[in-house]
Amino acid sequence: YDKDSLVALLFQGRGSVLMRATFYAVPCAASCAIFSHLQKQRPAVLLGCQELMKLSRSHVWPATTLILGGLLSLRMNFAIHRFWESAALLEQIRGEWLSAISDCMTFSSSAVLDKPDEVRSFRHAIVRLMSRCHGSALEEISDAQEQFAVIQASGLDTKTLEILQMRPQTHGWNRVETLLKLLQNTIAHGPDDGVLKIPSQSLDRIYGSLSRGFMNLFNAKSIADNPFPFPCAQLIAALLGIHAALTPMTMASLSENKVWGSVATFVPVFAVFSVNFASMELEGPFGDGDNALPMQHFQQEMNESLMMLLHDDSAHRVGISADRCITDYERLRKAFGSGAD
């Protein structure tokens, strides 16, 4: 959305909750106008409601509004925290897993001259496994039943494809756990096969990155599987109904003008329903709604990063230009201070 334009932001329909809140606020405003009209023209009709209107104005409506406001504040804080935490967890999953694959690519570079075909096979295997692993992780936490594009999974060997296709069905294996295990097996055999020349400490770091990414996935699953507590949601729904019923009577008793009474009714009802609907939208960050996180975008970014690692230029070893590079410290300091390049 255009965050710099207040007008464009106000009238944007995609992802907005304003129309849904208006659907509830307009009838309440109309009810206030009707109450105001009956108070002036036919007070006998409202004879049974006079006492309720007085009580509502003095105690019931302020107390209901106060409690409802507190609960809605709690729900909004809960929803915003879940939304930002979910976005951070997805970025952390991608960062940890991509770091592990990048390290494997780096430490396999020294074996390219001796075993080019084996290194190429190793690199393409781990990239395909990770692409599918990341896509499966997003499918696991996504509320929407959607498929995520992966980097040519059919390029893996027949046995691997058989394991990935049959074992989750026949033995109930978790697909992400299966892919991570296959990936760990492939990396573990790298040093023995001569395609991964890596110190043991660096190998531990790779496995640590894979594990931390998996733990972040569990945290994301915890958010996806645990919605806003039902008792609180039910209480908010009940108080919204009571508030919508009491507000027209309260404002009609406070204002003698039908127009201003209707406006005074519309605003608080519109506000509480808007906050509630906005909270509901943000509570499900892994769904398919307009306000959900862009899951396909996360997978596309991962695939692009993995494809970059396969390109020959990503293994380029950087050097300096003998003609252009200033190696003298004082000259470099002066050039740096002057902004020259």
N, C-alpha and C positions, 0 to 999 in steps of 0.2 A: 504494500500500500504506500501511498504518497504521504510520508510523515511530515513533509514541509508545507503541505497545503491543507489548511483547516477545513476549507470548503469541500475539497475533494474527499477528505477523510470523513466528513460528516455525512456526505451523500453516497458513500460507497456501500453497495448492497452486499457484495460478496463477503461472507464471514460476519456480517452485522447481526446483532441481536435486537436492534432498535425496533424493527417491525414486529417482532414477536412480543416485545414488551408493550408496544402500542396497542396490540390486539387485546390486551387485558386492561390497559389504562383507559382507553376510550369509553368502553361501557361503564366503567366506574364514574368517569366524568359526566356521562349522560345521566347516570343515576342521581348524581348530586343535583343536576339541573332539575330533574323531576321532583326530588325532595324539596328543593327550594320553591318550586312552583306550587306544590301541594301545601306547603306551610303557609303561603300567602293566600291562595285561592280556596283551598279546601282543607283547612286545618283539622276538620273532623275525621278525615281519612287517616291522618297520621296520629290519631289520638292514642293508639296503642304503642306507638313508637317514640312518643315524646320523652318518656322516662329513659328509654334506652339511649336516645340521642344525648340526653343530659349526662348520663353515666359515661357514655363513650367519650364525650368532650372532656370530662373531668379526670377520669382515671384510666378507663379501658384502652382507649386509643393510644395515649402516650406510652403506657406500659407495653402494649403490644409492639409499637414501633421501636421502642428501646431494645426489647429482647430480640426482635427480628433483625434490627441493625447489627447487634452484636454477633448473632449467628451468621449473618451474611458476610460480615467482616472476617470472621473465622474461616468461612468457606472460600472467600476470595484469596486470602493468604495461603490457604492450603492448596488451591488450584494453581496460583502463580508459582509457588515453590515447586510443585510437581512438574510444571511445564518447563521451567528453567533447568531443574535437575535432570529431567529426561533429555533435554537437548545437550546438556553437558556430558551425560553418560554416553550418548551416541557418538559424540566427538571423541570421547576418551577411548571407547571401543575401537573406533577407526584408527586413532593415533597409536594405541598400543600394538594392535595387530599389524598395521602398516610398518611400524618401527621394526618389528620382528622380521618381516619379510625383507625389508630394506637391508637389515644387518646380514641376512643370509646372502643377499645379492652381493654385498660388499666383500664378504669373506670368501665368496666363491670366485672372485675376479682373478686371484692369483693362480687358479687352477685352469683358467681358460686355455692357456697355451699348451698345457700337457694333455688335457682331456676336454676339448671343445664340445664334442657331442654330448658327453655325460653331463657337463655343466649346463648346456642348453636344455637338456631333458629335465634336470633338477630344477632349474629356474622356472620353466614353464609349468612343471607339476605343482610347485608350491604356490605359484600365482593363481592357477586355476582352483586349487583347493581353498585358498584364502578368499577368493572372490565368491565361491559358492558358500563358504562358511559365513561370511559377512551377510550375504543375501539370506541364508537360512536363519541367521540370528534376527534379522529384521522381520522375517516372516513369523518368527516365533512370538515376538512381542507385539506385532501389529494386530489391531482390532479388525482391520479390513482383510478379507481373503484375497490378497493380490500376490502376484509373482514378481520377483525382482530379477532383472537381467544379470547374468553372470558371464564371465569370460570363457567361452567355448568349453563347457564342461565335457563335451563329447570327445575332447582331445586327450582325456585321461585314458589309462589302459583299461582293458575289459574287466579285469578282476576288481579294480577300484570302483568302476561304475556299477558292477554287480553288488558290491558291498553297500554302496550308497543307496542303491535302489531297493534291495531286498531286506537287508538287516533291520532297518527301521520298521518295516512292515511285519516281518516274521518274528523278530525278537523284541520289538518295541524300543529299539535303541533311539536315543535322542540324536537327531541329525547333526546338530552343531557339535555335540560331544564326539560323535563319530568322526566328523571332519577334522576336528582339532587333534584327535588321537592319530589319525592318518598323517596329518601334517607333522606332528611331533616325531612319528616313526621315520618319516622321510628325512627330516632334519638330523635326527640321531644317527642315521646311516651315512650322512654326508661326509664326515671325517674319515670313516672307514673306506668309503668309495673313492676318496681322493678328490671330491668335488667341493669340499668345504674345509678350508685350512683356517681353523679358528681356535683361539685359546679357550680353555675350559671356563674361565670367568665370563668371557663374552657369550659362550654357549648358554651359560646359566642366565645371563641377561635376556637372551632371546626367549628362553622358556618362561622367564619371569614376565616378559611383556605379553606372551600368549595367555598366561594365567591371569594377569591383571585385567586384560581385556575380557576374559571369560567371567571374572567376578563382577565387572561393570555390567555385563549382560544380565547376570542374576539380579543386580540392583534394579536394572530397567524392568525386568520381569516382575519384580516385587511391586513396582509402580503400576504396571499394566494389570496385575491380578488383584489389586486391592483398591477399590474405589472409595469415594467419600463414604464414611460410615452411614449405614442405613437409618439408624435412629435419628441422627442429626438431619439427614435429608428429609425424612418424613416430618419431623418437627418444623422444619423450614417451610415445607409445602403446606402444612396446616396453618401456620402463622401467616403465610402469604394470603391464603383464602380468607382468614379472619380479618386481616388488615384491609384487603380489597373490599370486604363487606362493610367494615366500620368507617372507612375513610369518607365515602360519600355522605353518610349521615352526620359525621362530625363536622365536615366542612359546610354542609348545608345549615347546620345549627350555628356556626360561627359567622357565616357571611350571609348578608341579606341580598347580595347581588348574585344572580345565577351564573353569570359569565365568570366572575372571579372565583366563585365557589367551585365551579367546574375546573378552572385552571389549577386551583389549589388542591383539588382532588387528583387531577391527572399527574402532577409532578411527583408526589411521593410514591404513588402506585407505579408509575413508569420507572422511577429510580430503583425501587426494590426488585422489581421483576427484571430490569436490565442487569443489575448486579448478579442476580441469581442465574440468569441465562448465560452471562459471560463466564461465571464460575464453572458452570456445567460444561461449557465449550472447552475450557482450559484443563479440566480434570482428566480428559481423555486425550493426551498428547500423541498417542500412537494410532489414532483412528483414521478415518478417511474423510473427515469433515474439512471445511475450509480453514479452520483454525488449528488443525492438527499439524504436527511436524512433517516436513517434506521428506518422507521416508525414501521415495524413489530418488530424490536428489542426493541423499546420503549414500545410497548404493552406487549411483553414477559417479560421485566423487571418488569413492573407493576404487571403482573399476578404472577410472582415469589415472589414479595414482599408481595402481598396479601395472597398468600398461606402460606408464612412464618408466618403471623399473626395468621393463623388458627391452627398452630401446637401448641400442649400443651407446648412444651419447650419455646415458645415465651412468655408464661405467668409465666415462672420460676422466683421465687424470690431469688435473690442472697444473699448468706451468706458468712461467713468466716470459715476457718478451725481452730478449737480450737488447733490443734497440730502444724500446719505449719505457721499460721499467726502471725507475729510479731506486737504486739500492743504497745510495749514500743517505745516512739518517738526516743530516742537516738540510740537504737539498730537498729531501722528501718532506721534512717538517715545514720548510718554506712553501713548497708547492701545495701542501695540505692547507696551510694557513691562508694562502691566497685564493684557494678554491679552484686552482687549475687542475685539469685532468690530463 
